[in-house]
């Protein structure tokens, strides 16, 4: 599994938060913009402030480098 094959990088995916932060810094990432809203309801709500990502690392980053969509 690679971090960003779209950019020609073949870095292994870091398994911890600080390692991922270092990888993002080495790529020059200045911010992460997340768009969309999950309207699915659960029987037991997640605690406030909980983030859940259902994308693969490759899909999440690849979409982030796509041109912005205007709607």
PQR file with spaces between the fields and no chain letter, atoms N, CA, C, O and H, PARSE charges and radii, in Angstrom:
ATOM       1  N    UNK     1       0.849   -1.176    0.000 -0.4000 1.5000
ATOM       2  CA   UNK     1       0.000    0.000    0.000 -0.0000 2.0000
ATOM       3  C    UNK     1       0.897    1.241    0.000  0.5500 1.7000
ATOM       4  O    UNK     1       1.877    1.300    0.743 -0.5500 1.4000
ATOM       5  N    UNK     2       0.569    2.212   -0.815 -0.4000 1.5000
ATOM       6  CA   UNK     2       1.371    3.426   -0.873 -0.0000 2.0000
ATOM       7  C    UNK     2       0.566    4.613   -0.385  0.5500 1.7000
ATOM       8  O    UNK     2      -0.661    4.568   -0.297 -0.5500 1.4000
ATOM       9  H    UNK     2      -0.227    2.165   -1.418  0.4000 1.0000
ATOM      10  N    UNK     3       1.290    5.678   -0.071 -0.4000 1.5000
ATOM      11  CA   UNK     3       0.617    6.874    0.422 -0.0000 2.0000
ATOM      12  C    UNK     3      -0.028    7.634   -0.712  0.5500 1.7000
ATOM      13  O    UNK     3      -1.239    7.859   -0.697 -0.5500 1.4000
ATOM      14  H    UNK     3       2.287    5.715   -0.143  0.4000 1.0000
ATOM      15  N    UNK     4       0.763    8.038   -1.704 -0.4000 1.5000
ATOM      16  CA   UNK     4       0.203    8.839   -2.789 -0.0000 2.0000
ATOM      17  C    UNK     4       0.830    8.412   -4.105  0.5500 1.7000
ATOM      18  O    UNK     4       1.859    8.951   -4.509 -0.5500 1.4000
ATOM      19  H    UNK     4       1.747    7.856   -1.716  0.4000 1.0000
ATOM      20  N    UNK     5       0.227    7.464   -4.761 -0.4000 1.5000
ATOM      21  CA   UNK     5       0.744    7.041   -6.051 -0.0000 2.0000
ATOM      22  C    UNK     5       0.462    8.092   -7.119  0.5500 1.7000
ATOM      23  O    UNK     5       1.178    8.147   -8.119 -0.5500 1.4000
ATOM      24  H    UNK     5      -0.610    7.026   -4.433  0.4000 1.0000
ATOM      25  N    UNK     6      -0.560    8.928   -6.938 -0.4000 1.5000
ATOM      26  CA   UNK     6      -0.881    9.982   -7.910 -0.0000 2.0000
ATOM      27  C    UNK     6       0.254   10.988   -8.056  0.5500 1.7000
ATOM      28  O    UNK     6       0.391   11.609   -9.110 -0.5500 1.4000
ATOM      29  H    UNK     6      -1.142    8.884   -6.126  0.4000 1.0000
ATOM      30  N    UNK     7       1.068   11.160   -7.021 -0.4000 1.5000
ATOM      31  CA   UNK     7       2.166   12.121   -7.054 -0.0000 2.0000
ATOM      32  C    UNK     7       3.513   11.459   -7.292  0.5500 1.7000
ATOM      33  O    UNK     7       4.553   12.108   -7.185 -0.5500 1.4000
ATOM      34  H    UNK     7       0.957   10.656   -6.164  0.4000 1.0000
ATOM      35  N    UNK     8       3.501   10.183   -7.611 -0.4000 1.5000
ATOM      36  CA   UNK     8       4.744    9.487   -7.881 -0.0000 2.0000
ATOM      37  C    UNK     8       5.514    9.129   -6.620  0.5500 1.7000
ATOM      38  O    UNK     8       6.692    8.782   -6.700 -0.5500 1.4000
ATOM      39  H    UNK     8       2.655    9.655   -7.697  0.4000 1.0000
ATOM      40  N    UNK     9       4.885    9.205   -5.481 -0.4000 1.5000
ATOM      41  CA   UNK     9       5.541    8.855   -4.214 -0.0000 2.0000
ATOM      42  C    UNK     9       5.205    7.409   -3.890  0.5500 1.7000
ATOM      43  O    UNK     9       4.110    6.931   -4.184 -0.5500 1.4000
ATOM      44  H    UNK     9       3.928    9.488   -5.416  0.4000 1.0000
ATOM      45  N    UNK    10       6.143    6.732   -3.292 -0.4000 1.5000
ATOM      46  CA   UNK    10       5.936    5.336   -2.927 -0.0000 2.0000
ATOM      47  C    UNK    10       6.214    5.145   -1.437  0.5500 1.7000
ATOM      48  O    UNK    10       6.809    4.145   -1.033 -0.5500 1.4000
ATOM      49  H    UNK    10       7.033    7.120   -3.054  0.4000 1.0000
ATOM      50  N    UNK    11       5.779    6.113   -0.620 -0.4000 1.5000
ATOM      51  CA   UNK    11       5.990    6.036    0.817 -0.0000 2.0000
ATOM      52  C    UNK    11       5.050    5.011    1.429  0.5500 1.7000
ATOM      53  O    UNK    11       3.888    4.921    1.032 -0.5500 1.4000
ATOM      54  H    UNK    11       5.295    6.924   -0.947  0.4000 1.0000
ATOM      55  N    UNK    12       5.542    4.234    2.397 -0.4000 1.5000
ATOM      56  CA   UNK    12       4.609    3.352    3.103 -0.0000 2.0000
ATOM      57  C    UNK    12       3.678    4.191    3.970  0.5500 1.7000
ATOM      58  O    UNK    12       4.055    5.261    4.447 -0.5500 1.4000
ATOM      59  H    UNK    12       6.486    4.307    2.720  0.4000 1.0000
ATOM      60  N    UNK    13       2.482    3.705    4.167 -0.4000 1.5000
ATOM      61  CA   UNK    13       1.508    4.419    4.989 -0.0000 2.0000
ATOM      62  C    UNK    13       1.939    4.321    6.443  0.5500 1.7000
ATOM      63  O    UNK    13       2.172    3.228    6.960 -0.5500 1.4000
ATOM      64  H    UNK    13       2.176    2.836    3.779  0.4000 1.0000
ATOM      65  N    UNK    14       2.041    5.467    7.098 -0.4000 1.5000
ATOM      66  CA   UNK    14       2.410    5.492    8.506 -0.0000 2.0000
ATOM      67  C    UNK    14       1.288    4.900    9.339  0.5500 1.7000
ATOM      68  O    UNK    14       0.111    5.069    9.018 -0.5500 1.4000
ATOM      69  H    UNK    14       1.851    6.355    6.678  0.4000 1.0000
ATOM      70  N    UNK    15       1.648    4.215   10.397 -0.4000 1.5000
ATOM      71  CA   UNK    15       0.651    3.580   11.254 -0.0000 2.0000
ATOM      72  C    UNK    15       0.307    4.399   12.488  0.5500 1.7000
ATOM      73  O    UNK    15      -0.457    3.944   13.340 -0.5500 1.4000
ATOM      74  H    UNK    15       2.603    4.078   10.657  0.4000 1.0000
ATOM      75  N    UNK    16       0.869    5.622   12.596 -0.4000 1.5000
ATOM      76  CA   UNK    16       0.540    6.438   13.758 -0.0000 2.0000
ATOM      77  C    UNK    16       0.329    7.889   13.341  0.5500 1.7000
ATOM      78  O    UNK    16       0.725    8.301   12.251 -0.5500 1.4000
ATOM      79  H    UNK    16       1.489    5.992   11.904  0.4000 1.0000
ATOM      80  N    UNK    17      -0.288    8.641   14.211 -0.4000 1.5000
ATOM      81  CA   UNK    17      -0.687   10.018   13.920 -0.0000 2.0000
ATOM      82  C    UNK    17       0.509   10.930   13.620  0.5500 1.7000
ATOM      83  O    UNK    17       0.469   11.709   12.668 -0.5500 1.4000
ATOM      84  H    UNK    17      -0.609    8.306   15.098  0.4000 1.0000
ATOM      85  N    UNK    18       1.558   10.836   14.417 -0.4000 1.5000
ATOM      86  CA   UNK    18       2.708   11.722   14.196 -0.0000 2.0000
ATOM      87  C    UNK    18       3.418   11.386   12.889  0.5500 1.7000
ATOM      88  O    UNK    18       3.934   12.278   12.216 -0.5500 1.4000
ATOM      89  H    UNK    18       1.591   10.203   15.190  0.4000 1.0000
ATOM      90  N    UNK    19       3.445   10.116   12.530 -0.4000 1.5000
ATOM      91  CA   UNK    19       4.043    9.718   11.258 -0.0000 2.0000
ATOM      92  C    UNK    19       3.256   10.250   10.065  0.5500 1.7000
ATOM      93  O    UNK    19       3.841   10.678    9.070 -0.5500 1.4000
ATOM      94  H    UNK    19       3.025    9.391   13.077  0.4000 1.0000
ATOM      95  N    UNK    20       1.927   10.223   10.167 -0.4000 1.5000
ATOM      96  CA   UNK    20       1.096   10.765    9.093 -0.0000 2.0000
ATOM      97  C    UNK    20       1.269   12.276    8.997  0.5500 1.7000
ATOM      98  O    UNK    20       1.273   12.830    7.898 -0.5500 1.4000
ATOM      99  H    UNK    20       1.452    9.876   10.975  0.4000 1.0000
ATOM     100  N    UNK    21       1.412   12.943   10.135 -0.4000 1.5000
ATOM     101  CA   UNK    21       1.634   14.390   10.126 -0.0000 2.0000
ATOM     102  C    UNK    21       2.945   14.715    9.426  0.5500 1.7000
ATOM     103  O    UNK    21       3.016   15.668    8.649 -0.5500 1.4000
ATOM     104  H    UNK    21       1.409   12.493   11.027  0.4000 1.0000
ATOM     105  N    UNK    22       3.978   13.936    9.694 -0.4000 1.5000
ATOM     106  CA   UNK    22       5.283   14.143    9.048 -0.0000 2.0000
ATOM     107  C    UNK    22       5.165   13.932    7.544  0.5500 1.7000
ATOM     108  O    UNK    22       5.744   14.690    6.765 -0.5500 1.4000
ATOM     109  H    UNK    22       3.921   13.162   10.325  0.4000 1.0000
ATOM     110  N    UNK    23       4.422   12.909    7.128 -0.4000 1.5000
ATOM     111  CA   UNK    23       4.228   12.657    5.700 -0.0000 2.0000
ATOM     112  C    UNK    23       3.497   13.817    5.042  0.5500 1.7000
ATOM     113  O    UNK    23       3.869   14.242    3.948 -0.5500 1.4000
ATOM     114  H    UNK    23       3.952   12.293    7.761  0.4000 1.0000
ATOM     115  N    UNK    24       2.473   14.329    5.689 -0.4000 1.5000
ATOM     116  CA   UNK    24       1.719   15.453    5.127 -0.0000 2.0000
ATOM     117  C    UNK    24       2.627   16.678    4.994  0.5500 1.7000
ATOM     118  O    UNK    24       2.575   17.376    3.981 -0.5500 1.4000
ATOM     119  H    UNK    24       2.171   13.985    6.577  0.4000 1.0000
ATOM     120  N    UNK    25       3.459   16.944    6.008 -0.4000 1.5000
ATOM     121  CA   UNK    25       4.377   18.080    5.949 -0.0000 2.0000
ATOM     122  C    UNK    25       5.378   17.908    4.807  0.5500 1.7000
ATOM     123  O    UNK    25       5.698   18.875    4.117 -0.5500 1.4000
ATOM     124  H    UNK    25       3.502   16.377    6.831  0.4000 1.0000
ATOM     125  N    UNK    26       5.873   16.689    4.603 -0.4000 1.5000
ATOM     126  CA   UNK    26       6.850   16.456    3.534 -0.0000 2.0000
ATOM     127  C    UNK    26       6.237   16.661    2.152  0.5500 1.7000
ATOM     128  O    UNK    26       6.952   16.919    1.184 -0.5500 1.4000
ATOM     129  H    UNK    26       5.612   15.903    5.164  0.4000 1.0000
ATOM     130  N    UNK    27       4.906   16.544    2.061 -0.4000 1.5000
ATOM     131  CA   UNK    27       4.204   16.769    0.797 -0.0000 2.0000
ATOM     132  C    UNK    27       3.809   18.236    0.616  0.5500 1.7000
ATOM     133  O    UNK    27       3.321   18.624   -0.446 -0.5500 1.4000
ATOM     134  H    UNK    27       4.325   16.334    2.847  0.4000 1.0000
ATOM     135  N    UNK    28       4.021   19.049    1.655 -0.4000 1.5000
ATOM     136  CA   UNK    28       3.668   20.455    1.554 -0.0000 2.0000
ATOM     137  C    UNK    28       2.200   20.739    1.799  0.5500 1.7000
ATOM     138  O    UNK    28       1.695   21.787    1.396 -0.5500 1.4000
ATOM     139  H    UNK    28       4.417   18.734    2.517  0.4000 1.0000
ATOM     140  N    UNK    29       1.505   19.814    2.456 -0.4000 1.5000
ATOM     141  CA   UNK    29       0.085   20.011    2.731 -0.0000 2.0000
ATOM     142  C    UNK    29      -0.068   21.136    3.752  0.5500 1.7000
ATOM     143  O    UNK    29       0.544   21.103    4.819 -0.5500 1.4000
ATOM     144  H    UNK    29       1.915   18.962    2.783  0.4000 1.0000
ATOM     145  N    UNK    30      -0.881   22.119    3.420 -0.4000 1.5000
ATOM     146  CA   UNK    30      -1.115   23.263    4.307 -0.0000 2.0000
ATOM     147  C    UNK    30      -2.429   23.141    5.059  0.5500 1.7000
ATOM     148  O    UNK    30      -2.575   23.721    6.135 -0.5500 1.4000
ATOM     149  H    UNK    30      -1.379   22.145    2.553  0.4000 1.0000
ATOM     150  N    UNK    31      -3.369   22.415    4.528 -0.4000 1.5000
ATOM     151  CA   UNK    31      -4.661   22.256    5.188 -0.0000 2.0000
ATOM     152  C    UNK    31      -5.440   21.131    4.544  0.5500 1.7000
ATOM     153  O    UNK    31      -5.137   20.715    3.426 -0.5500 1.4000
ATOM     154  H    UNK    31      -3.250   21.944    3.654  0.4000 1.0000
ATOM     155  N    UNK    32      -6.434   20.645    5.242 -0.4000 1.5000
ATOM     156  CA   UNK    32      -7.297   19.583    4.729 -0.0000 2.0000
ATOM     157  C    UNK    32      -8.716   20.127    4.683  0.5500 1.7000
ATOM     158  O    UNK    32      -9.248   20.595    5.690 -0.5500 1.4000
ATOM     159  H    UNK    32      -6.680   20.983    6.150  0.4000 1.0000
ATOM     160  N    UNK    33      -9.313   20.060    3.516 -0.4000 1.5000
ATOM     161  CA   UNK    33     -10.693   20.527    3.344 -0.0000 2.0000
ATOM     162  C    UNK    33     -11.575   19.307    3.149  0.5500 1.7000
ATOM     163  O    UNK    33     -11.353   18.511    2.236 -0.5500 1.4000
ATOM     164  H    UNK    33      -8.880   19.680    2.698  0.4000 1.0000
ATOM     165  N    UNK    34     -12.560   19.165    3.993 -0.4000 1.5000
ATOM     166  CA   UNK    34     -13.472   18.032    3.896 -0.0000 2.0000
ATOM     167  C    UNK    34     -14.841   18.568    3.529  0.5500 1.7000
ATOM     168  O    UNK    34     -15.374   19.448    4.205 -0.5500 1.4000
ATOM     169  H    UNK    34     -12.740   19.812    4.734  0.4000 1.0000
ATOM     170  N    UNK    35     -15.407   18.038    2.461 -0.4000 1.5000
ATOM     171  CA   UNK    35     -16.723   18.494    2.052 -0.0000 2.0000
ATOM     172  C    UNK    35     -17.685   17.319    2.040  0.5500 1.7000
ATOM     173  O    UNK    35     -17.278   16.163    1.930 -0.5500 1.4000
ATOM     174  H    UNK    35     -14.975   17.323    1.912  0.4000 1.0000
ATOM     175  N    UNK    36     -18.900   17.618    2.149 -0.4000 1.5000
ATOM     176  CA   UNK    36     -19.909   16.575    2.180 -0.0000 2.0000
ATOM     177  C    UNK    36     -20.459   16.421    3.577  0.5500 1.7000
ATOM     178  O    UNK    36     -19.873   16.898    4.548 -0.5500 1.4000
ATOM     179  H    UNK    36     -19.231   18.558    2.238  0.4000 1.0000
ATOM     180  N    UNK    37     -21.561   15.767    3.666 -0.4000 1.5000
ATOM     181  CA   UNK    37     -22.186   15.575    4.970 -0.0000 2.0000
ATOM     182  C    UNK    37     -22.849   14.213    4.999  0.5500 1.7000
ATOM     183  O    UNK    37     -23.585   13.844    4.084 -0.5500 1.4000
ATOM     184  H    UNK    37     -22.037   15.380    2.877  0.4000 1.0000
ATOM     185  N    UNK    38     -22.586   13.488    6.037 -0.4000 1.5000
ATOM     186  CA   UNK    38     -23.183   12.171    6.205 -0.0000 2.0000
ATOM     187  C    UNK    38     -24.501   12.339    6.945  0.5500 1.7000
ATOM     188  O    UNK    38     -24.527   12.798    8.087 -0.5500 1.4000
ATOM     189  H    UNK    38     -21.988   13.788    6.780  0.4000 1.0000
ATOM     190  N    UNK    39     -25.578   11.970    6.298 -0.4000 1.5000
ATOM     191  CA   UNK    39     -26.896   12.128    6.919 -0.0000 2.0000
ATOM     192  C    UNK    39     -27.433   10.802    7.466  0.5500 1.7000
ATOM     193  O    UNK    39     -28.600   10.713    7.848 -0.5500 1.4000
ATOM     194  H    UNK    39     -25.557   11.597    5.371  0.4000 1.0000
ATOM     195  N    UNK    40     -26.592    9.789    7.502 -0.4000 1.5000
ATOM     196  CA   UNK    40     -27.044    8.515    8.048 -0.0000 2.0000
ATOM     197  C    UNK    40     -27.209    8.646    9.554  0.5500 1.7000
ATOM     198  O    UNK    40     -26.405    9.293   10.225 -0.5500 1.4000
ATOM     199  H    UNK    40     -25.644    9.862    7.192  0.4000 1.0000
ATOM     200  N    UNK    41     -28.236    8.038   10.064 -0.4000 1.5000
ATOM     201  CA   UNK    41     -28.496    8.086   11.501 -0.0000 2.0000
ATOM     202  C    UNK    41     -28.187    6.736   12.132  0.5500 1.7000
ATOM     203  O    UNK    41     -28.488    5.688   11.562 -0.5500 1.4000
ATOM     204  H    UNK    41     -28.889    7.512    9.519  0.4000 1.0000
ATOM     205  N    UNK    42     -27.594    6.773   13.296 -0.4000 1.5000
ATOM     206  CA   UNK    42     -27.317    5.556   14.056 -0.0000 2.0000
ATOM     207  C    UNK    42     -28.278    5.468   15.231  0.5500 1.7000
ATOM     208  O    UNK    42     -28.778    6.479   15.724 -0.5500 1.4000
ATOM     209  H    UNK    42     -27.350    7.625   13.759  0.4000 1.0000
ATOM     210  N    UNK    43     -28.519    4.264   15.659 -0.4000 1.5000
ATOM     211  CA   UNK    43     -29.372    4.070   16.830 -0.0000 2.0000
ATOM     212  C    UNK    43     -28.720    4.686   18.068  0.5500 1.7000
ATOM     213  O    UNK    43     -29.393    5.326   18.876 -0.5500 1.4000
ATOM     214  H    UNK    43     -28.113    3.443   15.258  0.4000 1.0000
ATOM     215  N    UNK    44     -27.407    4.491   18.212 -0.4000 1.5000
ATOM     216  CA   UNK    44     -26.647    5.092   19.315 -0.0000 2.0000
ATOM     217  C    UNK    44     -25.706    6.135   18.717  0.5500 1.7000
ATOM     218  O    UNK    44     -24.720    5.765   18.079 -0.5500 1.4000
ATOM     219  H    UNK    44     -26.860    3.971   17.555  0.4000 1.0000
ATOM     220  N    UNK    45     -25.976    7.411   18.900 -0.4000 1.5000
ATOM     221  CA   UNK    45     -25.133    8.448   18.308 -0.0000 2.0000
ATOM     222  C    UNK    45     -23.689    8.378   18.811  0.5500 1.7000
ATOM     223  O    UNK    45     -23.429    7.976   19.945 -0.5500 1.4000
ATOM     224  H    UNK    45     -26.777    7.712   19.418  0.4000 1.0000
ATOM     225  N    UNK    46     -22.767    8.777   17.949 -0.4000 1.5000
ATOM     226  CA   UNK    46     -21.356    8.844   18.359 -0.0000 2.0000
ATOM     227  C    UNK    46     -21.168   10.044   19.285  0.5500 1.7000
ATOM     228  O    UNK    46     -21.937   11.003   19.218 -0.5500 1.4000
ATOM     229  H    UNK    46     -22.978    9.104   17.028  0.4000 1.0000
ATOM     230  N    UNK    47     -20.166    9.998   20.136 -0.4000 1.5000
ATOM     231  CA   UNK    47     -19.909   11.143   21.011 -0.0000 2.0000
ATOM     232  C    UNK    47     -19.567   12.389   20.191  0.5500 1.7000
ATOM     233  O    UNK    47     -18.988   12.282   19.110 -0.5500 1.4000
ATOM     234  H    UNK    47     -19.542    9.219   20.191  0.4000 1.0000
ATOM     235  N    UNK    48     -19.920   13.554   20.697 -0.4000 1.5000
ATOM     236  CA   UNK    48     -19.628   14.818   20.031 -0.0000 2.0000
ATOM     237  C    UNK    48     -18.127   14.930   19.783  0.5500 1.7000
ATOM     238  O    UNK    48     -17.312   14.589   20.639 -0.5500 1.4000
ATOM     239  H    UNK    48     -20.391   13.641   21.575  0.4000 1.0000
ATOM     240  N    UNK    49     -17.782   15.417   18.588 -0.4000 1.5000
ATOM     241  CA   UNK    49     -16.376   15.596   18.235 -0.0000 2.0000
ATOM     242  C    UNK    49     -15.712   14.357   17.655  0.5500 1.7000
ATOM     243  O    UNK    49     -14.510   14.377   17.389 -0.5500 1.4000
ATOM     244  H    UNK    49     -18.445   15.693   17.892  0.4000 1.0000
ATOM     245  N    UNK    50     -16.455   13.288   17.453 -0.4000 1.5000
ATOM     246  CA   UNK    50     -15.897   12.064   16.890 -0.0000 2.0000
ATOM     247  C    UNK    50     -15.837   12.172   15.374  0.5500 1.7000
ATOM     248  O    UNK    50     -16.829   12.534   14.742 -0.5500 1.4000
ATOM     249  H    UNK    50     -17.432   13.271   17.669  0.4000 1.0000
ATOM     250  N    UNK    51     -14.680   11.862   14.777 -0.4000 1.5000
ATOM     251  CA   UNK    51     -14.513   11.875   13.329 -0.0000 2.0000
ATOM     252  C    UNK    51     -14.419   10.445   12.847  0.5500 1.7000
ATOM     253  O    UNK    51     -13.671    9.646   13.411 -0.5500 1.4000
ATOM     254  H    UNK    51     -13.873   11.568   15.290  0.4000 1.0000
ATOM     255  N    UNK    52     -15.167   10.112   11.810 -0.4000 1.5000
ATOM     256  CA   UNK    52     -15.146    8.776   11.231 -0.0000 2.0000
ATOM     257  C    UNK    52     -14.901    8.921    9.744  0.5500 1.7000
ATOM     258  O    UNK    52     -15.687    9.560    9.043 -0.5500 1.4000
ATOM     259  H    UNK    52     -15.775   10.760   11.351  0.4000 1.0000
ATOM     260  N    UNK    53     -13.822    8.337    9.256 -0.4000 1.5000
ATOM     261  CA   UNK    53     -13.496    8.379    7.833 -0.0000 2.0000
ATOM     262  C    UNK    53     -13.792    7.016    7.226  0.5500 1.7000
ATOM     263  O    UNK    53     -13.275    6.006    7.701 -0.5500 1.4000
ATOM     264  H    UNK    53     -13.184    7.818    9.825  0.4000 1.0000
ATOM     265  N    UNK    54     -14.612    6.971    6.188 -0.4000 1.5000
ATOM     266  CA   UNK    54     -14.955    5.706    5.549 -0.0000 2.0000
ATOM     267  C    UNK    54     -14.206    5.516    4.234  0.5500 1.7000
ATOM     268  O    UNK    54     -14.433    4.531    3.531 -0.5500 1.4000
ATOM     269  H    UNK    54     -15.032    7.792    5.802  0.4000 1.0000
ATOM     270  N    UNK    55     -13.309    6.457    3.892 -0.4000 1.5000
ATOM     271  CA   UNK    55     -12.539    6.356    2.658 -0.0000 2.0000
ATOM     272  C    UNK    55     -11.216    5.657    2.919  0.5500 1.7000
ATOM     273  O    UNK    55     -10.715    5.662    4.044 -0.5500 1.4000
ATOM     274  H    UNK    55     -13.125    7.257    4.463  0.4000 1.0000
ATOM     275  N    UNK    56     -10.647    5.052    1.870 -0.4000 1.5000
ATOM     276  CA   UNK    56      -9.283    4.550    1.969 -0.0000 2.0000
ATOM     277  C    UNK    56      -8.346    5.753    2.001  0.5500 1.7000
ATOM     278  O    UNK    56      -8.725    6.848    1.585 -0.5500 1.4000
ATOM     279  H    UNK    56     -11.054    5.048    0.956  0.4000 1.0000
ATOM     280  N    UNK    57      -7.137    5.556    2.487 -0.4000 1.5000
ATOM     281  CA   UNK    57      -6.155    6.650    2.511 -0.0000 2.0000
ATOM     282  C    UNK    57      -5.921    7.163    1.094  0.5500 1.7000
ATOM     283  O    UNK    57      -5.906    8.372    0.864 -0.5500 1.4000
ATOM     284  H    UNK    57      -6.829    4.667    2.825  0.4000 1.0000
ATOM     285  N    UNK    58      -5.738    6.240    0.137 -0.4000 1.5000
ATOM     286  CA   UNK    58      -5.471    6.640   -1.246 -0.0000 2.0000
ATOM     287  C    UNK    58      -6.639    7.428   -1.826  0.5500 1.7000
ATOM     288  O    UNK    58      -6.428    8.456   -2.471 -0.5500 1.4000
ATOM     289  H    UNK    58      -5.750    5.258    0.324  0.4000 1.0000
ATOM     290  N    UNK    59      -7.864    6.965   -1.608 -0.4000 1.5000
ATOM     291  CA   UNK    59      -9.037    7.653   -2.141 -0.0000 2.0000
ATOM     292  C    UNK    59      -9.232    9.015   -1.512  0.5500 1.7000
ATOM     293  O    UNK    59      -9.585    9.974   -2.199 -0.5500 1.4000
ATOM     294  H    UNK    59      -8.036    6.130   -1.085  0.4000 1.0000
ATOM     295  N    UNK    60      -9.007    9.108   -0.214 -0.4000 1.5000
ATOM     296  CA   UNK    60      -9.171   10.360    0.514 -0.0000 2.0000
ATOM     297  C    UNK    60      -8.191   11.420    0.001  0.5500 1.7000
ATOM     298  O    UNK    60      -8.579   12.559   -0.261 -0.5500 1.4000
ATOM     299  H    UNK    60      -8.721    8.329    0.343  0.4000 1.0000
ATOM     300  N    UNK    61      -6.920   11.035   -0.139 -0.4000 1.5000
ATOM     301  CA   UNK    61      -5.898   11.987   -0.590 -0.0000 2.0000
ATOM     302  C    UNK    61      -6.063   12.289   -2.073  0.5500 1.7000
ATOM     303  O    UNK    61      -5.918   13.440   -2.484 -0.5500 1.4000
ATOM     304  H    UNK    61      -6.605   10.110    0.073  0.4000 1.0000
ATOM     305  N    UNK    62      -6.361   11.283   -2.879 -0.4000 1.5000
ATOM     306  CA   UNK    62      -6.540   11.498   -4.315 -0.0000 2.0000
ATOM     307  C    UNK    62      -7.664   12.491   -4.583  0.5500 1.7000
ATOM     308  O    UNK    62      -7.522   13.376   -5.427 -0.5500 1.4000
ATOM     309  H    UNK    62      -6.479   10.348   -2.544  0.4000 1.0000
ATOM     310  N    UNK    63      -8.776   12.350   -3.871 -0.4000 1.5000
ATOM     311  CA   UNK    63      -9.891   13.277   -4.043 -0.0000 2.0000
ATOM     312  C    UNK    63      -9.507   14.683   -3.618  0.5500 1.7000
ATOM     313  O    UNK    63      -9.977   15.661   -4.199 -0.5500 1.4000
ATOM     314  H    UNK    63      -8.890   11.631   -3.186  0.4000 1.0000
ATOM     315  N    UNK    64      -8.651   14.787   -2.604 -0.4000 1.5000
ATOM     316  CA   UNK    64      -8.212   16.094   -2.128 -0.0000 2.0000
ATOM     317  C    UNK    64      -7.382   16.858   -3.139  0.5500 1.7000
ATOM     318  O    UNK    64      -7.327   18.087   -3.099 -0.5500 1.4000
ATOM     319  H    UNK    64      -8.269   13.993   -2.133  0.4000 1.0000
ATOM     320  N    UNK    65      -6.733   16.135   -4.053 -0.4000 1.5000
ATOM     321  CA   UNK    65      -5.913   16.786   -5.077 -0.0000 2.0000
ATOM     322  C    UNK    65      -6.663   17.037   -6.374  0.5500 1.7000
ATOM     323  O    UNK    65      -6.092   17.564   -7.328 -0.5500 1.4000
ATOM     324  H    UNK    65      -6.778   15.137   -4.086  0.4000 1.0000
ATOM     325  N    UNK    66      -7.934   16.665   -6.418 -0.4000 1.5000
ATOM     326  CA   UNK    66      -8.740   16.906   -7.614 -0.0000 2.0000
ATOM     327  C    UNK    66      -9.152   18.381   -7.669  0.5500 1.7000
ATOM     328  O    UNK    66      -9.241   19.032   -6.628 -0.5500 1.4000
ATOM     329  H    UNK    66      -8.397   16.236   -5.642  0.4000 1.0000
ATOM     330  N    UNK    67      -9.402   18.908   -8.853 -0.4000 1.5000
ATOM     331  CA   UNK    67      -9.883   20.305   -8.951 -0.0000 2.0000
ATOM     332  C    UNK    67     -11.185   20.467   -8.157  0.5500 1.7000
ATOM     333  O    UNK    67     -11.965   19.523   -8.032 -0.5500 1.4000
ATOM     334  H    UNK    67      -9.330   18.380   -9.699  0.4000 1.0000
ATOM     335  N    UNK    68     -11.404   21.639   -7.639 -0.4000 1.5000
ATOM     336  CA   UNK    68     -12.603   21.916   -6.853 -0.0000 2.0000
ATOM     337  C    UNK    68     -13.848   21.817   -7.730  0.5500 1.7000
ATOM     338  O    UNK    68     -13.825   22.177   -8.907 -0.5500 1.4000
ATOM     339  H    UNK    68     -10.770   22.406   -7.740  0.4000 1.0000
ATOM     340  N    UNK    69     -14.911   21.334   -7.150 -0.4000 1.5000
ATOM     341  CA   UNK    69     -16.191   21.266   -7.855 -0.0000 2.0000
ATOM     342  C    UNK    69     -17.053   22.423   -7.361  0.5500 1.7000
ATOM     343  O    UNK    69     -17.149   22.677   -6.161 -0.5500 1.4000
ATOM     344  H    UNK    69     -14.930   21.041   -6.194  0.4000 1.0000
ATOM     345  N    UNK    70     -17.661   23.101   -8.287 -0.4000 1.5000
ATOM     346  CA   UNK    70     -18.569   24.186   -7.929 -0.0000 2.0000
ATOM     347  C    UNK    70     -19.991   23.733   -8.154  0.5500 1.7000
ATOM     348  O    UNK    70     -20.304   23.124   -9.177 -0.5500 1.4000
ATOM     349  H    UNK    70     -17.583   22.894   -9.262  0.4000 1.0000
ATOM     350  N    UNK    71     -20.839   24.024   -7.215 -0.4000 1.5000
ATOM     351  CA   UNK    71     -22.220   23.579   -7.366 -0.0000 2.0000
ATOM     352  C    UNK    71     -23.191   24.665   -6.956  0.5500 1.7000
ATOM     353  O    UNK    71     -24.404   24.465   -7.018 -0.5500 1.4000
ATOM     354  H    UNK    71     -20.585   24.518   -6.384  0.4000 1.0000
